[in-house]
Amino acid sequence: MQGPDAFLPAFEPLLDDEDPWVRALARLQLGKMRIMLGQGGRDADAYLEMALAEFLALGERWGISFALTELADRIATRGEFARACEHYDQAIAVVTEVGAIEEIIRMRSRLAQLYWLLGDAESSAAAMAEAQRYEEGTQTSWYQLATVTLAS
C-alpha cells in the first residue's frame, strides 16, 4: 500500500464475502480505518453499526464487544456520554460471558471515565472499584499460576 487511501479499498472486496464473519470483520475494520485516517463521520459509524448487527446475528462475542466499544468511543467524542456508557455496559456483559478478564478491566476503567465525564461520580467510583476487583483477581491468578509452575 502506497498511501492511506489505499487501505480503504483493500477491505471493500470482503464486504460481499460469502462468510458472514468475514463480512462483519471487514465492516468493523473499514469503520475503524476510516476513523484512523481522519475520514470518520457518519460513514464510519454506519460501518461499525452494520458490523455490530452482523456480529449480533452470528452471536460472535468478540466481534460484538469490539464493535460496541468502538461505537461507544465514537459516541463519546460527540459528548453523548450516557449512550456511550450504555454501549460499554453491553460490551462488558458480553466480555464477562467469555471470561476475558483483561478486557473487563480495560473496559470498566473506560466506563469509569465516561461516567465521570457524564457527571455521575457514584457510578464512576463503582466502575473503578469493579475494575480494581478484577485486577486484584488477575494478580492473584498469575501469582498462583507462577507458584504452581515454579513448584513443579
C-alpha positions in Angstrom: 0.0 0.0 0.0 1.5 3.3 -1.1 -0.6 5.7 1.0 -3.5 6.0 3.4 -6.2 6.0 0.7 -5.0 2.5 -0.4 -6.1 0.9 2.8 -9.8 1.5 2.5 -10.3 -0.2 -0.9 -8.4 -3.2 0.3 -11.3 -4.1 2.6 -14.1 -3.5 0.0 -14.0 -6.9 -1.7 -14.6 -8.5 1.7 -17.9 -6.7 2.2 -19.5 -9.1 -0.2 -17.8 -12.3 1.1 -20.0 -15.3 1.5 -18.8 -15.8 5.1 -20.8 -13.6 7.4 -18.0 -13.3 9.9 -15.6 -12.1 7.2 -18.2 -9.5 6.1 -18.7 -8.3 9.7 -15.0 -8.1 10.4 -14.4 -6.2 7.1 -17.1 -3.7 8.1 -15.6 -3.3 11.5 -12.1 -2.8 10.1 -13.3 -0.4 7.4 -15.1 1.7 10.0 -12.0 1.7 12.3 -9.6 2.5 9.4 -11.8 5.4 8.3 -11.6 6.9 11.8 -7.9 6.4 12.0 -7.4 8.1 8.6 -9.5 11.1 9.6 -12.4 10.0 7.4 -14.7 9.2 10.3 -18.0 10.9 10.1 -21.3 9.0 9.9 -19.9 6.7 7.2 -17.6 5.2 9.8 -20.4 4.9 12.3 -22.5 3.1 9.7 -19.8 0.5 9.1 -19.5 -0.1 12.8 -23.2 -0.4 13.3 -23.5 -2.8 10.4 -20.6 -4.9 11.8 -22.4 -4.9 15.2 -25.6 -6.1 13.6 -23.9 -8.9 11.8 -21.9 -10.0 14.8 -25.1 -10.0 16.9 -26.8 -12.1 14.3 -23.9 -14.6 14.5 -23.7 -14.4 18.3 -20.0 -13.8 17.9 -19.0 -12.3 21.3 -15.5 -10.9 20.4 -17.0 -9.0 17.4 -20.0 -7.8 19.4 -17.8 -6.4 22.2 -15.3 -4.9 19.7 -18.0 -3.1 17.7 -19.8 -1.9 20.8 -16.6 -0.3 22.3 -15.7 1.3 19.0 -19.2 2.7 18.7 -19.1 3.8 22.3 -15.9 5.7 21.8 -17.4 7.4 18.6 -20.5 8.4 20.5 -18.4 9.7 23.4 -16.5 12.0 21.1 -19.8 13.7 20.3 -20.4 14.2 24.1 -23.2 11.6 24.3 -21.7 10.1 27.4 -24.9 8.4 28.6 -25.3 6.4 25.3 -21.6 5.6 25.4 -21.9 4.2 28.9 -24.8 2.0 27.7 -22.7 0.6 24.9 -19.8 -0.1 27.3 -22.1 -1.8 29.8 -23.4 -4.0 27.0 -19.8 -4.8 25.8 -18.7 -5.6 29.4 -21.7 -8.0 29.7 -20.6 -9.8 26.6 -17.0 -10.0 27.5 -17.8 -11.2 31.0 -19.7 -14.1 29.4 -16.5 -15.3 27.8 -14.3 -14.5 30.8 -11.8 -12.1 29.2 -10.7 -10.5 32.4 -8.1 -8.3 30.9 -10.7 -6.7 28.7 -13.1 -6.3 31.5 -10.5 -4.3 33.5 -9.8 -2.0 30.5 -13.5 -1.6 29.7 -14.5 -0.9 33.3 -11.8 1.7 33.6 -13.0 3.5 30.4 -16.6 3.2 31.7 -15.5 4.9 34.9 -14.0 7.8 32.9 -17.2 8.1 30.8 -19.4 8.2 34.0 -17.1 10.8 35.4 -17.5 12.9 32.2 -21.3 12.4 32.5 -21.1 13.9 36.0 -22.0 10.6 37.7 -19.3 10.3 40.3 -21.0 7.4 42.1 -21.2 5.2 39.0 -17.7 6.3 38.1 -16.4 5.1 41.5 -18.4 1.9 41.3 -16.9 1.1 37.8 -13.4 1.8 39.1 -13.9 -0.4 42.1 -15.1 -3.2 39.9 -12.1 -2.8 37.6 -9.8 -2.9 40.6 -11.6 -6.0 41.9 -10.9 -7.8 38.7 -7.3 -6.5 38.6 -6.7 -7.9 42.1 -8.2 -11.3 41.0 -5.9 -11.3 37.9 -2.8 -10.7 40.0 -3.8 -13.4 42.4 -4.4 -15.8 39.5 -1.0 -15.0 38.0 0.7 -15.4 41.3 -1.0 -18.8 41.8 0.0 -19.9 38.3 3.6 -18.9 38.8 3.7 -20.6 42.2 2.4 -23.8 40.8 4.7 -23.7 37.8 7.8 -23.0 39.9 6.9 -25.8 42.3 6.7 -28.3 39.5 
